[in-house]
Amino acid sequence: MAILNEVINTLKNIIIPRYYRSERGFQTEFYRILSNQLEGKKIFPEYTILEAEVQKRNLEHYGVTQRPDLLIHIPIEAGITENANENNFVNFAFKLNGNERASVEDYEKLEQMFYFLNYEMGIFINIGKYPEIFLNNYEGNYKDRIHEFSIVKDEDTIKIMHAFFKNKELIIEDIV
């Protein structure tokens, strides 16, 4: 999927050490770089936007009340649909030094977005935890939609681990 290549390229381009010290700082830099990389590319349909920390309201979003870290979607205001569970592409969750419990909590949030709002993909980015991966703890129903990246900046090197399911088998790969 083309968006995964863009995510990996974005992660590789977060080079300032300061961004690895806070979830918000990392997320903001990720947003900036990904937004620039997506500019002019036709990966998603027209009117698709990259949006940070969107407040989901219970009545409008089928019971979902969380505030996702980052979304790629076409908002209802674009006039393409009146249903909040359509035109939802990628939901991102970020965690700084997330442990097993925190990771599972974020997987549950992604699961909710898959179920109620039909997001095509969920990406969990665990900052500072390379090479640890916790995706083996995901017990949800959408294994074909979820990806985990763990990332660390070690001196001048950015190290990235990617985990996902393929045919229900957990695949873990080191990104070079």
Long-range contacts (C-beta under 8 A, 24 or more apart in sequence): 1-121, 2-41, 2-43, 3-43, 3-44, 3-72, 3-89, 3-90, 3-121, 4-147, 6-34, 6-37, 6-38, 6-41, 6-43, 7-34, 7-123, 7-149, 8-149, 8-160, 8-162, 8-175, 9-37, 10-34, 10-37, 11-125, 11-149, 11-151, 11-158, 11-160, 11-175, 12-158, 12-160, 12-175, 14-151, 14-153, 14-158, 15-153, 15-158, 17-153, 20-127, 20-128, 20-151, 20-152, 20-153, 21-96, 22-96, 23-94, 23-95, 23-96, 23-127, 26-94, 26-96, 26-125, 26-127, 27-52, 27-69, 27-70, 27-92, 27-94, 28-52, 30-70, 30-92, 30-94, 30-125, 31-70, 44-72, 44-89, 45-74, 45-87, 47-74, 47-78, 47-80, 48-72, 48-73, 48-74, 48-87, 48-89, 49-73, 49-74, 49-75, 51-75, 56-117, 60-84, 61-116, 61-117, 62-116, 62-117, 63-116, 64-112, 64-113, 64-116, 64-117, 66-109, 66-112, 66-113, 68-92, 68-93, 68-109, 68-113, 69-93, 69-94, 70-94, 73-119, 84-117, 85-116, 85-117, 85-118, 86-118, 88-113, 88-117, 88-118, 88-119, 88-120, 89-119, 89-120, 89-121, 90-119, 90-120, 90-121, 90-122, 90-123, 91-119, 91-121, 91-122, 91-123, 92-122, 92-123, 92-124, 92-125, 93-122, 93-123, 93-124, 93-125, 94-124, 94-125, 94-127, 95-124, 95-125, 95-126, 95-127, 96-127, 96-128, 97-126, 97-127, 97-128, 97-129, 98-126, 98-129, 98-134, 99-134, 100-134, 100-137, 103-134, 103-135, 103-137, 103-148, 104-134, 104-137, 104-138, 107-135, 107-137, 107-138, 107-140, 107-146, 108-140, 110-140, 110-142, 110-146, 111-140, 111-141, 111-142, 114-140, 114-141, 114-142, 114-145, 114-146, 115-141, 115-142, 119-145, 120-145, 121-145, 121-146, 121-147, 122-146, 122-147, 123-147, 123-148, 123-149, 124-148, 124-149, 125-149, 125-150, 125-151, 126-150, 126-151, 127-151, 127-152, 128-152, 130-159, 130-160, 130-161, 131-159, 131-161, 131-174, 132-161, 133-161, 133-163, 133-172, 135-163, 135-164, 135-165, 135-170, 135-172, 136-163, 136-170, 143-168, 149-175
